[in-house]
Amino acid sequence: MDYKEHWNQAYEGKVTEQLGWYEDISQPSLDLIKECNIEKHARIINIGAGTSTLTDSLMDDGFSNIIVTDISNSALEILRKRLSHYKNQPQFIHDDLTNPTKLQKIEPVDLWHDRAVLHFLTKEEERSTYFNLVKSITKIGSYVILAEFELEKGAEKCCNLNVYRYTSKMLGEYLGDDFELIKDFPYTFFNPRKDTRAYIYTLFKRKS
Ligand SMILES: C[S@@+](CC[C@H](N)C(=O)[O-])C[C@H]1O[C@@H](n2cnc3c(N)ncnc32)[C@H](O)[C@@H]1O
């Protein structure tokens, strides 16, 4: 399976507002980011950002040091065009979380945000690569937001791909003892077709 091609096709020629995972406003993410109380120049990485409006909202809020990354160069190009009127441009990084080549080399970040990305990593070795990356590019004192399909109620597929679902305990175990769970809550997302998708939202803080 060529995941880069799969995700490019998911975005090419599509209307962003009709994507199955589209949120008009990424409110639960924005609420958790507010709780972090980080500086406006904090380094924020939006993992598997796609064409999410979270980046627009963060820039509107004055955050000036944002990195967006995705396996789909088509999604990044749509996002780049949409954000082109902002003075402080985000950094765009085209990379694959299951085989990161560029992300490993970036300066550590103050906030890692992932909504609906990690759950596509269905193999243990992919998850291991993902969590090693989290540990290698987050600062001590940084925050990690993971919002994924929930173990019991979450959908089994998205975008024609199988997913691996989570509880906050599972996410905490993958992150390990260096990370402390600050907050978690279930969240029901209504997609543009008005179908429900059960997520678990988690906020962790890196202690050591
Ligand atoms: C369901 S979409 C969610 C997009 C965005 N986070 C949001 O909330 O709207 C999943 C995103 O993860 C990206 N993705 C999937 N597998 C990836 C991988 N191995 N590395 C990087 N990005 C990946 C896809 O291209 C897509 O943009």
PDBQT file of the ligand as one rigid body, heavy atoms in Angstrom, charges set to zero:
ROOT
HETATM    1  C1  LIG A 301      -8.070  11.865   9.037  1.00  0.00    +0.000 C 
HETATM    2  S1  LIG A 301      -6.864  12.960   8.470  1.00  0.00    +0.000 S 
HETATM    3  C2  LIG A 301      -6.770  14.151   9.810  1.00  0.00    +0.000 C 
HETATM    4  C3  LIG A 301      -6.162  15.452   9.357  1.00  0.00    +0.000 C 
HETATM    5  C4  LIG A 301      -6.081  16.532  10.446  1.00  0.00    +0.000 C 
HETATM    6  N1  LIG A 301      -5.241  16.108  11.546  1.00  0.00    +0.000 N 
HETATM    7  C5  LIG A 301      -7.437  16.910  10.914  1.00  0.00    +0.000 C 
HETATM    8  O1  LIG A 301      -7.727  16.770  12.105  1.00  0.00    +0.000 OA
HETATM    9  O2  LIG A 301      -8.228  17.400  10.085  1.00  0.00    +0.000 OA
HETATM   10  C6  LIG A 301      -5.343  12.035   8.689  1.00  0.00    +0.000 C 
HETATM   11  C7  LIG A 301      -4.131  12.804   8.222  1.00  0.00    +0.000 C 
HETATM   12  O3  LIG A 301      -2.961  12.048   8.567  1.00  0.00    +0.000 OA
HETATM   13  C8  LIG A 301      -2.063  12.074   7.476  1.00  0.00    +0.000 C 
HETATM   14  N2  LIG A 301      -1.227  10.869   7.589  1.00  0.00    +0.000 N 
HETATM   15  C9  LIG A 301      -1.653   9.594   7.508  1.00  0.00    +0.000 A 
HETATM   16  N3  LIG A 301      -0.614   8.736   7.644  1.00  0.00    +0.000 NA
HETATM   17  C10 LIG A 301       0.490   9.504   7.819  1.00  0.00    +0.000 A 
HETATM   18  C11 LIG A 301       1.868   9.223   7.991  1.00  0.00    +0.000 A 
HETATM   19  N4  LIG A 301       2.319   7.956   8.011  1.00  0.00    +0.000 N 
HETATM   20  N5  LIG A 301       2.726  10.245   8.139  1.00  0.00    +0.000 NA
HETATM   21  C12 LIG A 301       2.271  11.532   8.119  1.00  0.00    +0.000 A 
HETATM   22  N6  LIG A 301       0.987  11.870   7.941  1.00  0.00    +0.000 NA
HETATM   23  C13 LIG A 301       0.095  10.872   7.796  1.00  0.00    +0.000 A 
HETATM   24  C14 LIG A 301      -2.962  12.095   6.258  1.00  0.00    +0.000 C 
HETATM   25  O4  LIG A 301      -2.357  12.543   5.097  1.00  0.00    +0.000 OA
HETATM   26  C15 LIG A 301      -4.085  13.009   6.725  1.00  0.00    +0.000 C 
HETATM   27  O5  LIG A 301      -3.827  14.360   6.425  1.00  0.00    +0.000 OA
ENDROOT
TORSDOF 0
